[in-house]
Amino acid sequence: MPVGRVTLADDARLAASGARRLGEALADARAGVAFTGAGISTESGIPDFRSRDGLWSRYRPRDFSFSRYVASPQVRVEAWRRRRELWSRPPRPNPGHLALAGLERAGRLAGVVTQNVDGLHQAAGSRRVVELHGSSRFVMCIGARPRAGTPAGCGFRAGQDWALARHEAGEADPGCPDCGGLVKSTAVSFGQNLFPGVLDEATRLVRSADLVVAVGSTLRVHPAAGLPAAAARAGVPLAIVNDEPTSLDEVADLVVRGRAGRVLSAAAVLALA
Ligand code: NAD
């Protein structure tokens, strides 16, 4: 992709020209891969972590750790309360998610590697989605006393609705119906190991890419952020769409500073024209 280096300030005209250049790159792509973070879902009403109004402005990061979840009934009760509150009005995909799904249908993208756990790429129609950090759409038994960030449950697994219905029926911390162990969302917490095979699958997809588009991520959370970094080192063109600087701007071929929904939908219209 002959995109050249363009670093764009937070300016509508420049963002528009960045979207145009992204559209041109996507039009040429045959196996692009989108790498997404929490920022692609803020326009769907899901807060990210590190923005000014992000979750870290309201909660303590350590309360999101696997070991705290296992050790503290209060942390679990609060996790279920928050989850029920969020899903009482289920978030919907926004134009950014929809643009990526359209680009996959049109054969420009081979798939999406996401750090997100919200399922909005699938809801938008993306077919190949590698969820590096699991999914909040499901829950699983993690056993009574799992250690070292590894769930050690009995195999019970259900949709998130199962847990939310139990919560609604009065169980503040729903337990496993099969073995009595702890139940946790299949979203990966801090201090929890990634699910086996997921990083390999994402690495394969990114290695086969002819363009990587990183969207809505600070590109600071590892090992996830290692994927676009490795792609750039291997000479795969890297485009970044984010509303503030990221850790990889220096090595990117194209940086578009703007809102993900607007930039991606404009780029997709151009790429698919
Ligand atoms: P992050 O919160 O560290 O960074 C998000 C980045 O996106 C920030 O740079 C922010 O300025 C930018 N951003 C926010 N809204 C944007 C928009 N509309 N358009 C363009 N840029 C926007 O998120 P991260 O880098 O993905 O890493 C945090 C970890 O937390 C990841 O594992 C992530 O998956 C997880 N997380 C997921 C969700 C979710 O599933 N929706 C929500 C919160 C956190």
Residues whose N, C-alpha, C, O or C-beta is under 5 A from the ligand:
A	BS01	NAD	G37 A38 G39 S41 T42 E43 I46 P47 D48 F49 R50 S51 Q115 N116 V117 D118 H133 G216 S217 T218 L219 V221 V241 N242 D243 E244 G258 R259 A260
